[in-house]
């Protein structure tokens, strides 16, 4: 399970470079990503979009520009540290939710 892998990283002190928000986002991504891949989708893909992260991970009640920026900063931290990799957009559309692969 991906969230167990993230938990192990946290317990080992390997998430200390991330802000509190970025850690919450990483945990939420891990809890919602596919543990196993399919014929068309690799394993460890988070697919639910920024709105889900704003509400579930960061506790934002409204999906406004401020919430979107908070999520973007947290995800950027996760990408910069190598725990998450952007892999495209849902349904290969320009406006679909961003897809991320957890690299844990």
Secondary structure, 3 states (H helix, E strand, C coil): CHHHHHHHHHHCCCCCCCCHHHHHHHHHHHHHCCCCCCCCCCCCEECCCHHHHHHHHCCCCCCCHHHHHHHHHHHHHHHHCCCEEEEEEHHHCCCCCEEEEECC
